[in-house]
Every structure is written in C-alpha cells, then in structure tokens.
Amino acid sequence: MNRTVEEHAERFDDAAADYDGADHSPTYHDCVDLVIEHARADGATVLDIGTGTGAIALALAADADRVIGRDVSDGMLEVAREKAANRGLDAVSFANGSFVDPDCDADVDAVVSNFAMHHLTDERKRTAIETIASLEPDRVVLGDVMFFGEPDPDEPFYSPEVDDPATVGHLVDVFTDVGFAVTAAERVHDQAGVLVAERADTAGDAVGSTGTDRAPTDAATSGDADGPAGGQSP
C-alpha cells in the first residue's frame, strides 16, 4: 500500500459525489454481479467491507436479514446512506470501519468486499483476512484486482501508485491458513476476479489457484481499476 488510510479516505471523499456516475469498466460490473451472486444473502446477515456508495450492500439488502456496510470514506458513506433512505431500505446500515477494524459485533453469515483489498500490502491483506476469519462467517466473497498469471506491465488494470494487488495463489494460501477453503475462483480478467472462501469444516471441494474462466468483457485499462467500491484501507 502506497498511501495511508487517511489519504485513501480523502481521495474517495473527493470522488464520492461523482462516483456512481463514473464510467466503470465491464470487468468491474461483472465482479459486482458475481459477488452478489455468491453472497447467498437470503435471510443472512452480511458484512460488506469497503462498501463505498453501497452498490453491493444495497443490492443484497432486498433479500438479506441485515446488511452492515463499512468504509473509511465518510463521503462515500454519506452517498450510501442517502441511497438507502431513498429506496426505503431499513435492513442496511452504514458506518466507518476497515478491514483490520470493521467495528462489527454482529454474528455474520457472510463477509463480502469488492475492489477494495488491493490497496493493502500482502502483509496487511493477511491481517485483514485473519480479522475477517475471527468474525466466524460461513463464507467470504472477495472481488478484486488479483493476478491469475503474470500481469502485463504494459497493460495494468490498476495504478501502482495507490494499489498493491496480490496473486490468486497468495490469497488462496492465506484463506487456507485461517481455516477456509476456496471453493470458487472466477477469473473475469487476467488481473481481476472473484474468490469464494468457505469455512473448511462446511465447505465442498476446494479449487486450484487458476480458477474458472469467465470470458473477459474488456481489455485491461490503466488507472485505479475503476476505484474500489469504497476506497477501503486498513
């Protein structure tokens, strides 16, 4: 991670008003859809870390018993709360929180996150996943910038100045170390995808680090991978 929590928060505070109207890539939207699909939110309590303007949290709120959105950007959270109020969604709430301090004492069934963890160094990703595991969810659904192979340095899907993506293999290893089995690895792009990790005592067969291909819908573009869904940092 090349910026502090405060710097990430300020960056997304500045972007919050226009974030939903930004031209996000098809890859970003495909990851959003996959996170929602794999969350299996029906009747569940779901924690969304790096919730941003609430794209995933609000989508899950229709079926979930409760959705808890956490982010470090007050500007993003303000937009998320306004959207929830406008839609009359009472099952979702938003407050400040991060991967390493999610400020959540609820019993959660699932933890989700999209395009947020790549701001952390690999060491901080491990701490984040350990923190998530300590909440004892049944499953974790992580959509993010992640390397399924050797990234093409001429066509990065992220900004090296602010982002620090991990390999899929590293993420799978960390989930395994904390007692989870990665049961799905959806490759949306060579540098982006979705992992589903379930508690090892209840999970089905684990998958390899290469995962399942989803046909890429767009070429890699430079920039901040369209920004995380909320500029989440530790």
KOLLOTI-364932 format. One line per 3 residues: number of its first residue (from 1); their letters; for each residue x, y, z of N, C-alpha, C. Coordinates in steps of 0.2 Angstrom, whole numbers, padded with zeros to 4 digits. Layout:
% residues N
NUM> A> X Y Z X Y Z X Y Z ~ ...
//
This chain:
% residues 234
1> MNR> 0004 -0006 0000 0000 0000 0000 0004 0006 0000 ~ 0003 0011 -0005 0007 0016 -0005 0005 0023 -0002 ~ -0001 0022 0001 -0004 0028 0004 -0007 0026 0010
4> TVE> -0008 0031 0015 -0011 0030 0022 -0018 0029 0021 ~ -0021 0027 0027 -0028 0026 0027 -0032 0033 0026 ~ -0029 0038 0029 -0032 0045 0028 -0031 0047 0021
7> EHA> -0026 0046 0018 -0025 0048 0011 -0030 0044 0006 ~ -0031 0038 0007 -0036 0034 0004 -0043 0037 0005 ~ -0045 0038 0011 -0051 0041 0013 -0052 0048 0010
10> ERF> -0047 0052 0010 -0048 0059 0007 -0049 0058 -0001 ~ -0045 0053 -0004 -0046 0053 -0011 -0053 0051 -0013 ~ -0056 0046 -0009 -0063 0044 -0011 -0068 0049 -0008
13> DDA> -0067 0053 -0003 -0071 0058 -0001 -0072 0063 -0007 ~ -0066 0065 -0010 -0067 0069 -0016 -0070 0066 -0022 ~ -0070 0060 -0022 -0074 0056 -0028 -0081 0054 -0027
16> AAD> -0083 0055 -0021 -0089 0052 -0019 -0095 0054 -0023 ~ -0096 0061 -0024 -0102 0064 -0027 -0103 0061 -0034 ~ -0097 0060 -0037 -0097 0058 -0044 -0096 0051 -0046
19> YDG> -0095 0047 -0040 -0093 0040 -0041 -0098 0036 -0045 ~ -0104 0036 -0043 -0109 0032 -0046 -0110 0033 -0054 ~ -0108 0039 -0055 -0109 0041 -0062 -0103 0040 -0066
22> ADH> -0097 0038 -0063 -0091 0037 -0067 -0092 0031 -0072 ~ -0087 0031 -0077 -0088 0026 -0082 -0084 0020 -0080 ~ -0087 0016 -0075 -0083 0010 -0073 -0083 0004 -0079
25> SPT> -0078 0000 -0079 -0077 -0005 -0084 -0082 -0010 -0083 ~ -0083 -0014 -0089 -0087 -0020 -0088 -0084 -0025 -0083 ~ -0078 -0026 -0083 -0075 -0030 -0078 -0077 -0029 -0071
28> YHD> -0077 -0022 -0069 -0079 -0020 -0063 -0086 -0022 -0061 ~ -0091 -0021 -0066 -0098 -0023 -0065 -0099 -0030 -0065 ~ -0095 -0034 -0069 -0095 -0041 -0069 -0093 -0044 -0062
31> CVD> -0088 -0041 -0059 -0086 -0043 -0052 -0091 -0041 -0047 ~ -0095 -0036 -0048 -0100 -0034 -0043 -0106 -0039 -0044 ~ -0107 -0041 -0050 -0113 -0046 -0051 -0111 -0053 -0048
34> LVI> -0105 -0055 -0048 -0103 -0061 -0046 -0102 -0061 -0038 ~ -0100 -0055 -0035 -0100 -0055 -0028 -0107 -0056 -0025 ~ -0112 -0052 -0028 -0119 -0053 -0026 -0122 -0060 -0027
37> EHA> -0120 -0063 -0033 -0122 -0070 -0034 -0120 -0075 -0029 ~ -0113 -0074 -0027 -0110 -0079 -0022 -0112 -0077 -0015 ~ -0114 -0071 -0014 -0115 -0070 -0007 -0121 -0074 -0003
40> RAD> -0125 -0076 -0007 -0131 -0080 -0005 -0134 -0077 0001 ~ -0137 -0071 0000 -0139 -0067 0006 -0146 -0068 0009 ~ -0149 -0072 0006 -0156 -0073 0008 -0157 -0075 0015
43> GAT> -0160 -0071 0019 -0161 -0072 0026 -0154 -0071 0030 ~ -0149 -0069 0027 -0142 -0069 0031 -0141 -0062 0033 ~ -0136 -0062 0038 -0133 -0056 0040 -0126 -0055 0036
46> VLD> -0125 -0050 0032 -0119 -0049 0028 -0115 -0043 0030 ~ -0109 -0043 0030 -0104 -0038 0032 -0101 -0036 0025 ~ -0102 -0030 0023 -0098 -0028 0017 -0093 -0023 0018
49> IGT> -0087 -0025 0018 -0081 -0021 0019 -0078 -0017 0013 ~ -0078 -0010 0014 -0076 -0006 0008 -0082 -0005 0004 ~ -0088 -0004 0007 -0094 -0004 0004 -0095 0002 -0001
52> GTG> -0091 0008 0000 -0092 0013 -0004 -0098 0017 -0004 ~ -0101 0018 -0010 -0108 0021 -0011 -0113 0015 -0010 ~ -0112 0009 -0008 -0117 0004 -0006 -0119 0000 -0012
55> AIA> -0116 0000 -0018 -0118 -0004 -0023 -0120 -0011 -0021 ~ -0116 -0015 -0018 -0117 -0022 -0016 -0121 -0022 -0010 ~ -0120 -0018 -0005 -0124 -0018 0001 -0132 -0017 -0001
58> LAL> -0133 -0012 -0005 -0140 -0011 -0006 -0143 -0016 -0011 ~ -0139 -0019 -0015 -0142 -0025 -0019 -0144 -0031 -0015 ~ -0140 -0032 -0009 -0141 -0038 -0005 -0146 -0037 0000
61> AAD> -0148 -0030 0001 -0152 -0029 0007 -0160 -0031 0005 ~ -0161 -0032 -0001 -0168 -0034 -0003 -0170 -0041 0000 ~ -0164 -0045 0000 -0165 -0052 0002 -0162 -0054 0009
64> ADR> -0157 -0050 0011 -0154 -0052 0017 -0158 -0050 0024 ~ -0157 -0053 0029 -0160 -0051 0035 -0157 -0044 0038 ~ -0150 -0043 0037 -0147 -0037 0039 -0140 -0037 0035
67> VIG> -0139 -0031 0032 -0133 -0029 0029 -0129 -0024 0032 ~ -0123 -0025 0034 -0119 -0020 0038 -0113 -0017 0033 ~ -0113 -0011 0031 -0108 -0008 0027 -0103 -0004 0030
70> RDV> -0097 -0005 0029 -0091 -0002 0032 -0086 0001 0027 ~ -0084 0007 0028 -0079 0010 0024 -0075 0015 0028 ~ -0070 0018 0025 -0066 0023 0028 -0067 0030 0025
73> SDG> -0071 0030 0020 -0073 0037 0017 -0080 0039 0019 ~ -0080 0044 0023 -0086 0047 0025 -0090 0050 0020 ~ -0087 0052 0014 -0091 0055 0008 -0094 0049 0005
76> MLE> -0091 0043 0004 -0094 0038 0001 -0100 0035 0005 ~ -0099 0035 0012 -0104 0033 0016 -0110 0037 0016 ~ -0109 0044 0016 -0115 0048 0015 -0119 0047 0009
79> VAR> -0116 0046 0004 -0120 0044 -0003 -0124 0037 -0002 ~ -0120 0032 0002 -0124 0026 0003 -0130 0027 0007 ~ -0129 0031 0012 -0135 0032 0017 -0141 0035 0013
82> EKA> -0139 0040 0009 -0144 0043 0005 -0148 0039 0001 ~ -0144 0034 -0003 -0147 0030 -0007 -0152 0025 -0004 ~ -0149 0022 0002 -0153 0018 0006 -0160 0021 0008
85> ANR> -0160 0027 0010 -0166 0031 0013 -0170 0032 0007 ~ -0168 0034 0001 -0172 0035 -0005 -0175 0029 -0007 ~ -0172 0023 -0006 -0175 0017 -0008 -0180 0013 -0002
88> GLD> -0180 0016 0004 -0184 0014 0009 -0181 0007 0012 ~ -0174 0006 0012 -0171 0000 0014 -0169 0001 0021 ~ -0173 -0003 0026 -0171 -0002 0033 -0166 -0008 0035
91> AVS> -0165 -0013 0031 -0161 -0018 0033 -0154 -0017 0032 ~ -0152 -0011 0030 -0145 -0010 0029 -0143 -0004 0033 ~ -0137 -0004 0035 -0134 0002 0039 -0127 0003 0037
94> FAN> -0124 0009 0038 -0118 0011 0035 -0114 0015 0041 ~ -0107 0013 0042 -0103 0016 0047 -0096 0016 0045 ~ -0092 0020 0048 -0085 0019 0047 -0082 0013 0050
97> GSF> -0077 0010 0046 -0074 0004 0048 -0069 0001 0042 ~ -0065 -0003 0044 -0060 -0005 0039 -0059 -0013 0039 ~ -0054 -0015 0035 -0053 -0022 0035 -0050 -0025 0042
100> VDP> -0046 -0021 0045 -0042 -0023 0051 -0046 -0021 0057 ~ -0051 -0016 0056 -0055 -0014 0062 -0062 -0013 0059 ~ -0066 -0018 0058 -0073 -0017 0054 -0078 -0015 0059
103> DCD> -0077 -0014 0066 -0082 -0012 0070 -0088 -0015 0070 ~ -0088 -0022 0070 -0094 -0026 0069 -0094 -0031 0075 ~ -0099 -0031 0079 -0100 -0036 0084 -0106 -0041 0082
106> ADV> -0109 -0040 0077 -0114 -0045 0075 -0112 -0051 0073 ~ -0116 -0056 0073 -0115 -0063 0071 -0116 -0063 0063 ~ -0111 -0063 0059 -0112 -0063 0052 -0111 -0069 0049
109> DAV> -0115 -0070 0044 -0115 -0076 0040 -0111 -0076 0034 ~ -0110 -0070 0031 -0105 -0069 0026 -0102 -0062 0026 ~ -0096 -0062 0024 -0092 -0056 0023 -0091 -0055 0015
112> VSN> -0092 -0049 0013 -0091 -0048 0006 -0087 -0041 0005 ~ -0083 -0041 -0001 -0079 -0035 -0002 -0078 -0035 -0010 ~ -0078 -0029 -0013 -0077 -0029 -0020 -0072 -0023 -0021
115> FAM> -0067 -0024 -0025 -0062 -0019 -0027 -0060 -0015 -0022 ~ -0057 -0017 -0016 -0055 -0014 -0010 -0049 -0016 -0007 ~ -0048 -0023 -0007 -0042 -0026 -0003 -0036 -0025 -0007
118> HHL> -0036 -0023 -0013 -0030 -0022 -0017 -0026 -0016 -0015 ~ -0029 -0012 -0011 -0025 -0006 -0008 -0020 -0008 -0002 ~ -0021 -0014 0000 -0017 -0017 0006 -0010 -0020 0003
121> TDE> -0005 -0020 0007 0001 -0024 0005 -0001 -0031 0007 ~ 0003 -0036 0004 0001 -0043 0006 0001 -0045 0013 ~ 0006 -0041 0017 0006 -0042 0024 -0001 -0040 0027
124> RKR> -0003 -0034 0025 -0009 -0031 0028 -0015 -0035 0025 ~ -0015 -0038 0019 -0020 -0042 0017 -0021 -0048 0021 ~ -0015 -0051 0024 -0016 -0057 0028 -0019 -0055 0035
127> TAI> -0017 -0049 0037 -0020 -0047 0043 -0028 -0046 0042 ~ -0030 -0043 0037 -0037 -0042 0035 -0040 -0048 0035 ~ -0038 -0053 0032 -0041 -0060 0031 -0042 -0063 0038
130> ETI> -0036 -0062 0042 -0037 -0065 0049 -0042 -0062 0053 ~ -0043 -0055 0052 -0048 -0052 0055 -0055 -0054 0053 ~ -0056 -0055 0047 -0062 -0057 0044 -0064 -0064 0047
133> ASL> -0059 -0068 0047 -0060 -0075 0049 -0062 -0075 0057 ~ -0059 -0070 0060 -0061 -0070 0068 -0068 -0068 0069 ~ -0072 -0066 0064 -0079 -0065 0064 -0083 -0071 0063
136> EPD> -0080 -0076 0061 -0083 -0083 0060 -0088 -0083 0055 ~ -0088 -0080 0049 -0093 -0081 0044 -0093 -0088 0041 ~ -0098 -0090 0038 -0098 -0096 0035 -0094 -0095 0028
139> RVV> -0095 -0089 0025 -0091 -0088 0019 -0089 -0081 0018 ~ -0084 -0080 0014 -0081 -0074 0012 -0081 -0074 0004 ~ -0083 -0068 0002 -0084 -0067 -0006 -0079 -0061 -0007
142> LGD> -0074 -0062 -0011 -0069 -0056 -0012 -0069 -0055 -0020 ~ -0071 -0050 -0022 -0070 -0047 -0029 -0065 -0042 -0028 ~ -0060 -0043 -0033 -0054 -0038 -0033 -0050 -0038 -0039
145> VMF> -0045 -0034 -0039 -0039 -0034 -0043 -0035 -0039 -0040 ~ -0033 -0045 -0044 -0029 -0050 -0042 -0026 -0053 -0048 ~ -0020 -0056 -0047 -0016 -0059 -0053 -0018 -0066 -0054
148> FGE> -0021 -0068 -0059 -0021 -0075 -0061 -0015 -0078 -0065 ~ -0011 -0074 -0067 -0005 -0076 -0070 0000 -0070 -0070 ~ 0005 -0070 -0074 0010 -0064 -0074 0007 -0058 -0077
151> PDP> 0006 -0052 -0073 0002 -0047 -0076 0007 -0043 -0082 ~ 0003 -0041 -0087 0007 -0037 -0092 0008 -0030 -0090 ~ 0015 -0029 -0089 0017 -0022 -0087 0014 -0016 -0091
154> DEP> 0013 -0018 -0098 0011 -0013 -0102 0004 -0012 -0102 ~ 0000 -0016 -0099 -0007 -0015 -0099 -0010 -0017 -0092 ~ -0008 -0013 -0087 -0010 -0014 -0080 -0017 -0012 -0079
157> FYS> -0021 -0016 -0075 -0028 -0015 -0073 -0028 -0011 -0066 ~ -0023 -0008 -0064 -0023 -0005 -0058 -0017 0001 -0058 ~ -0017 0005 -0053 -0012 0010 -0053 -0007 0009 -0047
160> PEV> -0001 0007 -0050 0004 0005 -0045 0006 0011 -0039 ~ 0004 0017 -0041 0005 0022 -0036 0000 0021 -0030 ~ -0005 0018 -0031 -0010 0018 -0025 -0012 0010 -0023
163> DDP> -0011 0006 -0028 -0013 -0001 -0027 -0008 -0006 -0027 ~ -0009 -0012 -0023 -0004 -0017 -0022 -0008 -0024 -0023 ~ -0010 -0026 -0029 -0014 -0032 -0030 -0009 -0038 -0028
166> ATV> -0013 -0043 -0026 -0009 -0050 -0024 -0011 -0055 -0030 ~ -0007 -0060 -0029 -0008 -0066 -0034 -0014 -0070 -0031 ~ -0018 -0073 -0035 -0023 -0078 -0033 -0020 -0083 -0028
169> GHL> -0014 -0085 -0030 -0011 -0090 -0026 -0010 -0088 -0019 ~ -0008 -0082 -0018 -0006 -0079 -0011 -0013 -0079 -0007 ~ -0018 -0076 -0010 -0025 -0076 -0007 -0027 -0082 -0005
172> VDV> -0027 -0087 -0009 -0029 -0094 -0008 -0025 -0097 -0002 ~ -0019 -0096 -0002 -0014 -0098 0004 -0016 -0095 0011 ~ -0018 -0089 0010 -0020 -0085 0017 -0027 -0088 0019
175> FTD> -0031 -0088 0015 -0038 -0091 0017 -0037 -0098 0020 ~ -0033 -0102 0016 -0032 -0109 0019 -0029 -0109 0026 ~ -0024 -0104 0027 -0021 -0104 0033 -0025 -0102 0039
178> VGF> -0031 -0098 0037 -0035 -0096 0043 -0042 -0101 0043 ~ -0041 -0107 0040 -0046 -0112 0041 -0052 -0111 0036 ~ -0051 -0108 0030 -0056 -0108 0025 -0053 -0111 0018
181> AVT> -0058 -0114 0015 -0057 -0117 0008 -0059 -0113 0003 ~ -0055 -0111 -0002 -0058 -0108 -0008 -0061 -0112 -0013 ~ -0068 -0111 -0013 -0072 -0116 -0017 -0074 -0113 -0024
184> AAE> -0072 -0107 -0025 -0074 -0104 -0032 -0068 -0099 -0033 ~ -0066 -0099 -0039 -0061 -0093 -0041 -0063 -0092 -0048 ~ -0067 -0086 -0049 -0069 -0084 -0055 -0065 -0079 -0058
187> RVH> -0062 -0080 -0064 -0057 -0076 -0067 -0061 -0072 -0072 ~ -0062 -0065 -0071 -0066 -0061 -0075 -0061 -0058 -0080 ~ -0055 -0057 -0078 -0050 -0054 -0082 -0043 -0057 -0079
190> DQA> -0038 -0056 -0083 -0031 -0059 -0081 -0029 -0056 -0074 ~ -0032 -0050 -0073 -0030 -0046 -0067 -0035 -0044 -0062 ~ -0041 -0048 -0063 -0047 -0046 -0059 -0051 -0052 -0059
193> GVL> -0054 -0053 -0053 -0059 -0059 -0052 -0062 -0059 -0045 ~ -0065 -0065 -0044 -0069 -0066 -0038 -0067 -0073 -0035 ~ -0066 -0072 -0028 -0064 -0079 -0024 -0070 -0080 -0019
196> VAE> -0072 -0086 -0018 -0077 -0088 -0013 -0073 -0093 -0009 ~ -0073 -0091 -0002 -0070 -0095 0003 -0075 -0097 0008 ~ -0075 -0103 0010 -0080 -0106 0015 -0076 -0109 0020
199> RAD> -0079 -0109 0026 -0076 -0112 0032 -0075 -0120 0030 ~ -0068 -0122 0032 -0066 -0128 0029 -0070 -0134 0032 ~ -0073 -0133 0038 -0077 -0139 0041 -0084 -0139 0037
202> TAG> -0086 -0134 0033 -0093 -0135 0030 -0092 -0134 0022 ~ -0086 -0133 0020 -0085 -0131 0013 -0085 -0138 0008 ~ -0087 -0137 0002 -0086 -0143 -0003 -0079 -0143 -0005
205> DAV> -0078 -0145 -0011 -0071 -0146 -0014 -0068 -0139 -0015 ~ -0062 -0139 -0013 -0058 -0133 -0015 -0056 -0133 -0022 ~ -0054 -0127 -0024 -0052 -0126 -0031 -0045 -0124 -0031
208> GST> -0041 -0125 -0037 -0035 -0123 -0038 -0034 -0115 -0039 ~ -0028 -0113 -0039 -0027 -0106 -0039 -0029 -0102 -0046 ~ -0029 -0107 -0051 -0031 -0104 -0058 -0038 -0102 -0059
211> GTD> -0043 -0106 -0055 -0050 -0105 -0055 -0053 -0106 -0062 ~ -0059 -0103 -0062 -0064 -0104 -0068 -0064 -0098 -0072 ~ -0063 -0099 -0078 -0063 -0093 -0083 -0070 -0090 -0084
214> RAP> -0071 -0084 -0083 -0077 -0080 -0086 -0074 -0076 -0092 ~ -0077 -0076 -0097 -0074 -0073 -0103 -0073 -0066 -0102 ~ -0067 -0063 -0102 -0066 -0056 -0101 -0070 -0052 -0106
217> TDA> -0073 -0046 -0103 -0078 -0042 -0106 -0074 -0036 -0109 ~ -0068 -0035 -0107 -0065 -0029 -0109 -0058 -0029 -0108 ~ -0054 -0026 -0112 -0046 -0026 -0112 -0044 -0022 -0105
220> ATS> -0038 -0024 -0103 -0036 -0020 -0097 -0035 -0013 -0099 ~ -0036 -0009 -0094 -0035 -0002 -0095 -0031 0001 -0089 ~ -0027 0006 -0090 -0023 0009 -0085 -0028 0013 -0080
223> GDA> -0025 0014 -0074 -0029 0018 -0069 -0030 0014 -0063 ~ -0035 0016 -0059 -0036 0013 -0052 -0041 0008 -0052 ~ -0041 0004 -0057 -0046 -0002 -0058 -0053 0000 -0056
226> DGP> -0054 0006 -0059 -0061 0009 -0058 -0062 0011 -0051 ~ -0057 0011 -0047 -0058 0013 -0040 -0061 0007 -0036 ~ -0059 0006 -0030 -0063 0001 -0026 -0070 0003 -0025
229> AGG> -0074 -0001 -0022 -0081 0001 -0021 -0081 0005 -0015 ~ -0076 0007 -0012 -0076 0012 -0007 -0069 0014 -0005 ~ -0064 0013 -0008 -0058 0016 -0006 -0055 0013 0001
232> QSP> -0057 0007 0002 -0056 0004 0008 -0048 0003 0009 ~ -0046 0004 0015 -0039 0004 0018 -0039 0001 0025 ~ -0033 -0001 0027 -0033 -0004 0034 -0034 0001 0039
//
